[in-house]
Amino acid sequence: MKTIIIVGGSKGIGKAIAQKLLPNHNIINISRSFPDFSHNNFVHHQCDVLKDELPQIDTADGLVYCPGSINLKPIARLSMDDFREDFEINVLGAVKSIQRYLDILKKGNQSSIVLFSTVAAKLGMPFHASVATSKSGVEGLVKSLGAELAPTLRINAIAPTVTDTDLASKLLRNEKMIENITERHPLKKYLKPEEVADMAEFLLSDKASSISGQVFELDCGIVTFKI
Ligand SMILES: NC(=O)c1ccc[n+]([C@@H]2O[C@H](COP(=O)([O-])OP(=O)(O)OC[C@H]3O[C@@H](n4cnc5c(N)ncnc54)[C@H](OP(=O)(O)O)[C@@H]3O)[C@@H](O)[C@H]2O)c1
């Protein structure tokens, strides 16, 4: 049974990944709050990835880094601190996690790393300057580390469109906004966290053993199609 470290498995997409994998994986969760679920295969470490030392873990076959941000403002209102904070949680937290667990991942069973980008790294959208900049950094990291860590470790990213989690709750806070978001996507839907978890499960599995350095758009058509 593989052991997967999830940074941010307490909520949102990370929680959906944990719950999908739990029946046949050991899951080690790292987050600030305690998850609202438990399981015999589940261990939780309370930790702020930016402020605290990451816990000692002895073996792992996968790492998923979920913390991220959706900080949407016009450029005139984005401060240098906004850019720094977005870069820290999206990029530097992932770098810190990878560096901390690199040695055990290299010793793991066909280990794989999954990071998160966003559709806004490919599709120019107003008010996304800070998050698009940070997530483009995540995509650069995936390319560079994919090459550097081959053939020992695979690394990929998932770039979702709007997904129904706490992080996106401001975008989905009433029926009108839900309708607008749904209509903007050519597939006339947005994502459930479980759909994103399906892709993460695949990328972590040996079925994806030929795939590294890739960014997978789960875009409901919004980046791919102009209809
Ligand atoms: N939701 C969307 O619409 C959407 C769209 C595009 C991309 N994404 C990306 O997908 C990823 C997952 O998004 P999500 O919607 O699932 O986010 P979320 O609902 O905010 O969940 C984030 C998870 O990370 C943990 N976390 C946050 N800051 C942390 C810290 N400093 N230290 C440790 N753990 C921390 C949170 O737990 P605690 O609060 O307990 O620490 C939580 O478990 C993010 O990278 C996001 O940018 C999301």
The ligand as a Gaussian input file, in Angstrom:
#p B3LYP/6-31G(d) Opt

LIG

0 1
 N      -11.069000      26.086000      -5.786000
 C      -10.827000      26.608000      -6.993000
 O      -11.738000      27.163000      -7.673000
 C       -9.452000      26.520000      -7.626000
 C       -9.275000      26.940000      -8.952000
 C       -8.005000      26.903000      -9.513000
 C       -6.935000      26.427000      -8.780000
 N       -7.126000      25.998000      -7.490000
 C       -5.965000      25.535000      -6.723000
 O       -6.207000      24.232000      -6.222000
 C       -5.552000      24.081000      -4.957000
 C       -6.539000      23.565000      -3.918000
 O       -7.581000      24.518000      -3.819000
 P       -8.814000      24.362000      -2.800000
 O       -9.937000      25.115000      -3.420000
 O       -9.018000      22.952000      -2.401000
 O       -8.259000      25.206000      -1.538000
 P       -8.821000      25.280000      -0.042000
 O      -10.256000      24.915000       0.004000
 O       -8.385000      26.627000       0.458000
 O       -7.957000      24.151000       0.719000
 C       -6.592000      24.373000       0.923000
 C       -6.010000      23.346000       1.860000
 O       -4.662000      23.762000       2.182000
 C       -4.511000      23.911000       3.588000
 N       -3.640000      25.056000       3.857000
 C       -3.803000      26.338000       3.459000
 N       -2.821000      27.106000       3.914000
 C       -2.002000      26.294000       4.626000
 C       -0.815000      26.497000       5.358000
 N       -0.248000      27.722000       5.459000
 N       -0.221000      25.447000       5.968000
 C       -0.788000      24.217000       5.889000
 N       -1.908000      23.949000       5.209000
 C       -2.517000      24.983000       4.590000
 C       -5.937000      24.112000       4.113000
 O       -6.083000      23.624000       5.428000
 P       -6.024000      24.534000       6.745000
 O       -6.840000      25.757000       6.482000
 O       -6.571000      23.599000       7.759000
 O       -4.573000      24.831000       6.958000
 C       -6.748000      23.217000       3.176000
 O       -6.707000      21.887000       3.632000
 C       -4.956000      25.456000      -4.625000
 O       -3.589000      25.477000      -4.943000
 C       -5.710000      26.405000      -5.522000
 O       -4.947000      27.563000      -5.854000
 C       -8.359000      26.030000      -6.891000

